[in-house]
Amino acid sequence: MNINDSPQAAGLREELREWIEQEVPAGLKGRKQNLLADETLTRQDWQPLLDALHRKGWLAPAWPLEHGGAGFDVGKMIVFNEEWIRAGLPQFRSDGLDKIGPTLIAVGTEAQQARFLEATRKREIIWAQGYSEPDAGSDLASLSLRADKVDGGYKLNGQKIWTSNAHNADWMYVLARTDQNAQPRHAGISMMIFDAQDPGFTISPITTIDGFHHFNQTFYDDIFVPEDQVLGGVNQGWKVSNILLGHERFSHPACNPMYHEYAIRELKQMAREEPRGGGVAWDDLRLRRRVVELEMDTDCLRYLRYRAQSQIAKTGVPGPEASIFKVLGAELLQRIVDTHQDMTGPLGVSWENAPFGEPMRDLARRSARSRGYTIAGGTKEIQRNIVSKRVLGLPE
Ligand SMILES: Cc1cc2nc3c(=O)[nH]c(=O)nc-3n(C[C@H](O)[C@H](O)[C@H](O)COP(=O)(O)OP(=O)(O)OC[C@H]3O[C@@H](n4cnc5c(N)ncnc54)[C@H](O)[C@@H]3O)c2cc1C
């Protein structure tokens, strides 16, 4: 495996650095990288960056050219992501670009693609995902949101939970049960798209321990979904959701080693400044050994990711191998945050109104938030089950 930039990728790196230097507004550079989409920015703040990307043809770098993307191959995507994070550019919400967009490209009808892809590429549609229910998380096939057949479409009734960003969504994509008696259960599920402004769609916010409103309970009361808004065919939702989940797991920020590098850099910087017993925290050999291990594991994650991206380039979709990155990347980020907190001791659990500076407050939040990395998109236990069965071929 050659891990150096190809001549094309090297050319893109140079072009990107120049473009960032000249085209990206100064206020959007050098921002703190915290894995979450930057919700401190308004649509107006984003617009100059979106316009600049649009002029350059880079709004959807990984999408194929025929769908308005830049058609970047694996090597170019690595360069694009690296330079984006290195310059501290803000993160978009990725549901449209990284999840439902590629799924529409893979299984959508021509009419669905014509209706949704361009607006998704331009970030004019914000999407949210309705999979999990109070009694269906890891065991997603037991979901019970009903989609009953009516003239010209389906009526949705039921409830979901942990629906990220539903309070900002323009459109929803949900898994619903179209066949109550199907055996096995996953054979009776369909993926449906509907307008989040439908009066039958209501939400109840859930505030998480890090103090953010990110999640919602979502309620579905007689929402009409026309037949042409079923994605990938009736009762084909399981297959469609697996394509989407593959993209979700692989594109989850916790799988991008640039974030790990960023967090380790921050940790080292703080360790060099943190007073400890007449010296600084970085003098402690045990801490330095831990940091070296984190750096080596980050390198491993990067090289494994190169290999998986080559695989995607051949097959077009992330396979079950995406689960490997999801587990490794998410657990590694938690270890980095834990090391940071161990180093800072009691200060690392300080919260609002505590007499400590912003970095410490941020650390406590980040630690609380990081617990979700090994749950979102399928828990680490479920990912390990997938790897054991579908990658290693081990028996049930
Ligand atoms: C940050 C974040 C964002 C999310 N965003 C969304 C979203 O936008 N839309 C959405 O629909 N959902 C979303 N979720 C929900 C997420 O998909 C579920 O939380 C996840 O699938 C687990 O389901 P559960 O919470 O019901 O836990 P459960 O399935 O009840 O699991 C509880 C525990 O049991 C373990 N377990 C369960 N079954 C097995 C098994 N067979 N083998 C071994 N261990 C097992 C699990 O690993 C876990 O530790 C999000 C979650 C998080 C943390």
The ligand as a Tripos MOL2 file, in Angstrom:
@<TRIPOS>MOLECULE
LIG
   53    58     1     0     0
SMALL
NO_CHARGES

@<TRIPOS>ATOM
      1 C1        -25.1700   10.7230   19.6230 C.3       1 LIG1
      2 C2        -26.2900    9.8250   19.1760 C.ar      1 LIG1
      3 C3        -27.0460   10.1710   18.0600 C.ar      1 LIG1
      4 C4        -28.1150    9.3490   17.6550 C.ar      1 LIG1
      5 N1        -28.8660    9.7590   16.5980 N.ar      1 LIG1
      6 C5        -29.9250    9.0240   16.1980 C.ar      1 LIG1
      7 C6        -30.7440    9.4490   15.1120 C.ar      1 LIG1
      8 O1        -30.5340   10.5220   14.5470 O.2       1 LIG1
      9 N2        -31.7810    8.6780   14.7420 N.ar      1 LIG1
     10 C7        -32.0490    7.4850   15.3520 C.ar      1 LIG1
     11 O2        -32.9840    6.8100   14.9270 O.2       1 LIG1
     12 N3        -31.3130    7.0520   16.4250 N.ar      1 LIG1
     13 C8        -30.2560    7.7940   16.8470 C.ar      1 LIG1
     14 N4        -29.4940    7.3810   17.9260 N.ar      1 LIG1
     15 C9        -29.8930    6.1910   18.6680 C.3       1 LIG1
     16 C10       -28.9550    5.0050   18.4850 C.3       1 LIG1
     17 O3        -29.0240    4.4990   17.1780 O.3       1 LIG1
     18 C11       -29.3700    3.9530   19.5400 C.3       1 LIG1
     19 O4        -29.1510    4.5260   20.8170 O.3       1 LIG1
     20 C12       -28.5340    2.6910   19.4130 C.3       1 LIG1
     21 O5        -28.8630    2.0000   18.2400 O.3       1 LIG1
     22 C13       -28.7300    1.7470   20.6340 C.3       1 LIG1
     23 O6        -30.0700    1.5170   20.8730 O.3       1 LIG1
     24 P1        -30.6840    1.6970   22.3630 P.3       1 LIG1
     25 O7        -30.2960    3.0490   22.8410 O.co2     1 LIG1
     26 O8        -32.1250    1.3360   22.2830 O.co2     1 LIG1
     27 O9        -29.9080    0.6350   23.2710 O.3       1 LIG1
     28 P2        -30.2240   -0.9150   23.4200 P.3       1 LIG1
     29 O10       -30.3920   -1.5180   22.0670 O.co2     1 LIG1
     30 O11       -31.3330   -1.0790   24.3990 O.co2     1 LIG1
     31 O12       -28.8830   -1.4550   24.0300 O.3       1 LIG1
     32 C14       -28.5700   -1.3500   25.4320 C.3       1 LIG1
     33 C15       -27.2500   -2.0620   25.6690 C.3       1 LIG1
     34 O13       -27.3680   -3.4750   25.3560 O.3       1 LIG1
     35 C16       -26.3770   -3.8570   24.4120 C.3       1 LIG1
     36 N5        -26.8980   -4.8530   23.4730 N.ar      1 LIG1
     37 C17       -28.1220   -4.8500   22.8840 C.ar      1 LIG1
     38 N6        -28.2490   -5.9200   22.0540 N.ar      1 LIG1
     39 C18       -27.0770   -6.5960   22.1020 C.ar      1 LIG1
     40 C19       -26.5790   -7.7720   21.4620 C.ar      1 LIG1
     41 N7        -27.3180   -8.4720   20.5880 N.pl3     1 LIG1
     42 N8        -25.3080   -8.1870   21.7480 N.ar      1 LIG1
     43 C20       -24.5440   -7.5050   22.6410 C.ar      1 LIG1
     44 N9        -24.9670   -6.3790   23.2930 N.ar      1 LIG1
     45 C21       -26.2090   -5.9330   23.0160 C.ar      1 LIG1
     46 C22       -26.0470   -2.5770   23.6620 C.3       1 LIG1
     47 O14       -24.7730   -2.6530   23.0510 O.3       1 LIG1
     48 C23       -26.1260   -1.5420   24.7620 C.3       1 LIG1
     49 O15       -24.9220   -1.5110   25.5060 O.3       1 LIG1
     50 C24       -28.4320    8.1630   18.3620 C.ar      1 LIG1
     51 C25       -27.6670    7.8190   19.5010 C.ar      1 LIG1
     52 C26       -26.6220    8.6320   19.9170 C.ar      1 LIG1
     53 C27       -25.8470    8.2640   21.1460 C.3       1 LIG1
@<TRIPOS>BOND
     1     1     2 1
     2     2     3 ar
     3     2    52 ar
     4     3     4 ar
     5     4     5 ar
     6     4    50 ar
     7     5     6 ar
     8     6     7 ar
     9     6    13 1
    10     7     8 2
    11     7     9 ar
    12     9    10 ar
    13    10    11 2
    14    10    12 ar
    15    12    13 ar
    16    13    14 ar
    17    14    15 1
    18    14    50 ar
    19    15    16 1
    20    16    17 1
    21    16    18 1
    22    18    19 1
    23    18    20 1
    24    20    21 1
    25    20    22 1
    26    22    23 1
    27    23    24 1
    28    24    25 2
    29    24    26 1
    30    24    27 1
    31    27    28 1
    32    28    29 2
    33    28    30 1
    34    28    31 1
    35    31    32 1
    36    32    33 1
    37    33    34 1
    38    33    48 1
    39    34    35 1
    40    35    36 1
    41    35    46 1
    42    36    37 ar
    43    36    45 ar
    44    37    38 ar
    45    38    39 ar
    46    39    40 ar
    47    39    45 ar
    48    40    41 1
    49    40    42 ar
    50    42    43 ar
    51    43    44 ar
    52    44    45 ar
    53    46    47 1
    54    46    48 1
    55    48    49 1
    56    50    51 ar
    57    51    52 ar
    58    52    53 1
@<TRIPOS>SUBSTRUCTURE
     1 LIG1         1 GROUP 0 **** ****
